[in-house]
Amino acid sequence: MQTVAQQDEIKALKRFLQKRLQSEAALEVPFQLQCVLKDGELLILVQHEASNGFDATNIFNTLQQAISAVGSALPNAGSDFQQVHVFLRVAGQKQPYAAEDFTVENPVAASKNASELENLLALEEEENPPLSWDNFTNDPETSATGTSKQTVEDRQGVQKQPTPKRENPFKTTPKVQQHSSDRETPSPAPPVPLLAAVGVMAGVLSLASIYALTRPCTIGSCYQLQNAQQLNQESIEILRQAKSGQELVVAQQKWQQATEQLKSIAPWARDRAKAQNLLQTYSAQMARLDLVLTGLNKATQATQKSQNPPHSVQEWRDILALWNEAIGQMRQVAPNSSVYPLVKQRLEEYQLNVAIVNQRIRTEQQADQELIEAKQTAQVAEARMGNARSFENWQQVFNSWQASIDALTSIPPTTTAYREAQDLLLNYRPKLATARDRRTREQISANGYNQAVSLASLAQRLEQQGQWSQAVATWRQASTSASQVPSESFYYNQTQPLIDAYANALKQAEANLKISLLLQKARLDLNRTCSGTTRICNFNVANDGIKVYLTPAYYNQLVRTNATATLNGDADTQQAVEDHLQTLQAALEAISENANLPLALYDHRRQLIGTHTPKS
């Protein structure tokens, strides 16, 4: 409801505009002006007598400049409107023949205009009879008597199009009250209350008709429909060349603007049916575009969640679900859609991302499994480590720690298990080194023990074969191997008794070797003593003594030589035989002394003929 102050300001504005039209538009035709403020819009009706010289463009420009200049001087009514509708009508006609819409933006009140308007507000006004607003119709087809003036707002305010002049279609024109720039003729008061009631109803009906005529596409061409179609074409072109989601948002905004334009077309407009069909088409296109935008949004979420890996298996599964949702949205777009080239490209990218995420899930699962197995193997190694004694035991411990560490080192750095694996490696590697050292010690211990036992057995066999020199060397090796078994090893305690035994065996073997060497020398000496043209003797050297046997050939030769010398009285020969026997005896006694063995001499019949016992 308008306040009294607003009503006074509207009245003053009406008088002000009348004066401006009379003074600046230089109208030669009598006219009448009416202002109405309704729903935040200012409606102005200028009615004049029929004339070919009435310049509609001049009227519109003058009114727009005047209203823009004094808007700030209306403290009550001026803030209630920004949209202004101006209608020109020939007196006595139902429909206006021209209309102009413009928006008042940032009104600036010139001091002269403001002062003039303030003076009008201060005056006590005399009300003119209201113009008749009830001849307007809601049917746009009945407005053919005039041409609607279409306005298009630009950056500076209002862009006006001139309205073509029309001839007066009526031969007679009703009397129209004329206003002069100097005075106004007061209107007669209604004679009876019934007339006042009829005037009120007529005013209400006129306002409704005027409001209907101000709706888009009611009068003249439908620029809202044209704008919607233009926006649709722009949106389609954007989609055909779209490379990013931001371009899709721009296309969607244009479709939204187009639908708003179509929705603003009045139900009684002649293009309403076409607008509704386009509205359904654009809404369907927006719905398809919403699928793409939803898919892009899901892809953006998946990309954001993929940042800063590694991620757990569940997090990768959530990311995979987002990629699959994005693909599901994209696949609902038909191949003949204008946005399908972008959809096809993104589908290929998203499917590749799905494959990558699936691989990351498999890698993450494998890393988790390797981590679990590494921990279990480490537990086994810990248990074995507490009970390990022999080389074989420590070999198992080492193998277990090595298997656990190998599993941990195979975990990729791009997995969540990697950090824990690195922490475990810091703990497991020293234990692997301990197991390696113990294994090496036990290996040395086992090798030393087994080698000592094996060499001792060989030395014993060599002794049995009388190979005392080799037996002594083998006993020495056995003693060395036994002494090399490390302390705090499994075989250490078992090796200690062997060391003493092998030392005694070595001493005995060395003694036997000495005897063997003496016997060997005795044999060599005996062999040289018994040798000759005719072999003198044979011998047998044993640990208990030496036995020398004169050969029959030597014995017979010696007897014949001595007998012949005796028969012949050959004293020299007899002496030579005697000297030879003494030399043989001395040689045999020397051999007995050197070998420290008793010697027994036998004749050719193996009859004992002499003995010698060494002095030592």
Residue, then its C-alpha position, 0 to 999 in steps of 0.5 A: m500500500q502506498t503511503v500518503a507521502q508516496q502518493d504526494e510524490i507521484k502526483a508531484l512527479k506527474r506534474f513535473l513530467q508534464k511541464r518537462l514535456q511541454s517545455e522540452a519536447a515542444l509538443e503542439v498536440p494537447f496531451q494528458l499524463q498519468c503516473v501509477l506506482k505498482d509492484g515496484e514499477l512506475l507506469i506512465l500513460v501519455q494520451h494525446e489527440a490524433s496527430n501525425g506530428f507527435d514524436a514518440t521517440n522525443i517523448f520517451n527520451t525526455l521522460q527518461q532523462a527527467i525521471s533519471a534526473v529527479g529520482s533521488a529527490l523522491p525520498n519515499a517513492g523514488s526508492d520503490f521503483q527502478q523499472v519504468h514503463v511508458f505508453l503512448r495512446v491516442a485519445g479514445q483508443k483501447q490500446p497504446y500504439a507505442a511503449e518504452d521500457f527502461t531502468v533507472e540506475n543510480p539516479v542523479a538529481a540535478s539541483k535545478n530539477a530537484s528544486e523544481l520538484e521540491n517546489l511542486l511537492a510543497l504546493e497544494e495540488e489540484e487533481n486532474p481527472p484520471l485518464s481512462w486505463d480500462n481500455f487495455t486488453n490482455d490479448p496481444e493480438t488486439s494491439a495491432t493498432g499500434t507498434s510496441k517499442q522494444t527495449v534492450e538494456d546495455r551497459q550504460g542503461v537503456q538502449k532505445q529503438p525509435t517507434p515508427k509514426r502511425e496515422n490516426p486510424f480514427k476520423t474523430t478524436p474525443k476532446v482531450q484536456q490540454h495542459s500548458s506550460d504556464r498553468e493547468t486546467p483543474s478537472p471537474a469533480p465527479p458529480v455523484p458517488l456512483l461515478a466515483a465507484v465506477g472510476v475506482m473499478a475502471g482504474v483497477l481494471s486499467l492497472a491490471s491491463i497495463y501490468a499485463l501489457t508490460r509482461p515480456c512478449t505481450i507487445g511487439s517482437c519477443y526478444q526474450l525468445q530470441n535471447a534464449q535461442q541465442l544463448n542456446q546456440e552459444s552454449i552448444e558452441i561452447l560444448r562442442q569445443a569444451k576442454s575443461g569443466q569450467e567451460l561446461v559451467v559457462a554453457q550451463q549458466k547460459w542455458q540457465q539464463a535461457t530458461e529464465q528468459l523463457k520462463s519470463i514469457a507471459p502465459w498469454a503471450r503469442d510465443r508461449a507455446k514455442a517457449q514451453n517447447l524450447l524450455q523442455t528442450y533446454s531443460a533436457q539438455m541441462a539435465r544431460l549436462d548435469l550428468v557430465l558436471t556430476g561426473l566431472n565433480k566425482a572425477t575432481q573428488a577422486t583426483q583430490k583424494s588421490q593426492n599425497p599418496p600413499h593411501s590405504v586399500q580402503e582409501w583407494r577403493d573409495i577413490l575407485a568408487l568415485w572414478n566408477e561413479a564418474i564413468g557411470q555418469m559420463r556413459q549416460v550421455a548419448p553419442n549425438s550429444s554436443v558435449y560427447p567429444l569431451v565425454k569421450q575424452r574423459l571416459e578414456e582418461y577415467q578408464l585409464n585412471v581406474a586401471i591405475v587405481n586397481q593396480r595401486i590397490r593390488t600393490e597396496q594389498q601385496a605390500d600389506q600381505e608381505l608386511i604380515e608375512a615378514k612379521q610372522t617370519a620374524q616371530v619364527a626367527e625369534a623363537r628359533m634364535g632362543n633355542a639355536r645351538s648348532f650350525e644347522n640351528w643358526q643356519q635356520v635362524f639366519n634364513s628366517w631373518q633373511a626371508s623377513i628382511d627380503a620381504l620388507t625390502s620388496i615393499p614399494p615406497t608408494t605404499t602405506a606399509y613402507r614406513e612400518a617396513q622401514d622401522l622393522l628393518l632397523n630392528y631386524r637387520p642387527k638380529l640378522a647380523t647376530a645370526r650371521d656371526r653365530r652361524t659363522r662361528e658354529q660353522i667354524s666350530a663344526n668344520g674344526y671338530n669334523q676335520a679334527v676327527s677325520l684327520a685323527s682317523l686317517a692318522q690311525r690308519l697311517e700308523q697301521q700301515g707303518q707310514w709314520s712320517q705321514a701319521v705324524a703330519t696328520w696327527r699334527q693337523a688334527s691337533t691344529s683343527a681341534s684347537q681352532v674350534p671357537s669358544e662359546s660354540f656348540y662343539y667347543n666342549q666336545t673338542q677339548p678332550l680330543i686336543d689332549a688325546y691328539a697331542n699324546a698320539l702325536k708324541q707316540a707317532e713321533a717316537n714310532l717315526k724315529i724308530s721307523l727311521l732307524l730301521q729304515k737306515a738299518r735296512l739301507d746299511l744292511n743292504r749295502t753290507c750284504s751286497g757284492t759279486t756274490r751276495i753275502c747275506n739276507f736280513n730281516v729288520a723288525n722292532d724287536g731285532i735284526k736277523v742276518y742270514l748268510t747266503p749259501a753261495y757266499y758260505n760255500q765260496l768262503v769255505r772253498t777259498n779257505a780250504t784251497a788256501t789251507l791245502n796250498g799253504d796260502a797264508d795270505t789267502q787265509q789271512a784275507v778270509e779272516d780279515h773279511l769275516q772280521t770286517l763283516q762282523a764289525a759292520l753288522e755290530a755297527i748296524s745293530e748299535n745304530a738301530n739300537l736293536p739286537l742282531a743275530l747272525y745265521d749260517h746258510r742253514r739258518q743256524l745261529i752262529g753269532t749275536h750282538t746286543p747294542k750297548s745302549 
